[in-house]
Structure formats: C-alpha cells, structure tokens
Amino acid sequence: MKSNIAQPEESTGCFKFDSKPDMAEMIGVSERSISNYMKLGMPHVRIGRSVRFDRVLVREWLNRRCGKGGV
C-alpha cells in the first residue's frame, strides 16, 4: 500500500513543499482555483496560517480527478 506521507528529495534529503502561489504557477491556474481545489480535496498541509503542498501528492490527485496522464 502506498503511503500518503511525502518523501524527501533525493538530492537534499529534505522535504519539499510548495506555497499556494508556487502551486498555482506549476499547474497554470489562479490562486483562487487552488483554494477551490483544496475544498474539493486537493492534498495540502496547514502550518500555522500558511498552506503548503506536496507536488507528488497534488499531481497524483489531479491525475485521478482529471484522468490525465501527466501534469
């Protein structure tokens, strides 16, 4: 069974989480769309007031939701 826990990047050994503006730019939508996707179940983590996204989990979620081969 696949874990939903983010894996560290191999090059640094650190976890890489993106901000809402970074995620919006990565998938080519507005920050408002990211907020709407979060309400629909897009994987994210709240750290205090900030929201962070794991690229791998978001891509998997988008692929399941949209049925696309890649983002």
Stockholm file with secondary structure:
# STOCKHOLM 1.0

chainA/1-71         MKSNIAQPEESTGCFKFDSKPDMAEMIGVSERSISNYMKLGMPHVRIGRSVRFDRVLVREWLNRRCGKGGV
#=GR chainA/1-71 SS CCCCSCCCCTTTSSCCCBCHHHHHHHHTCCHHHHHHHHHTTCCCEEETTEEEBCHHHHHHHHHHHHCCSCC
#=GC SS_cons        CCCCSCCCCTTTSSCCCBCHHHHHHHHTCCHHHHHHHHHTTCCCEEETTEEEBCHHHHHHHHHHHHCCSCC
//
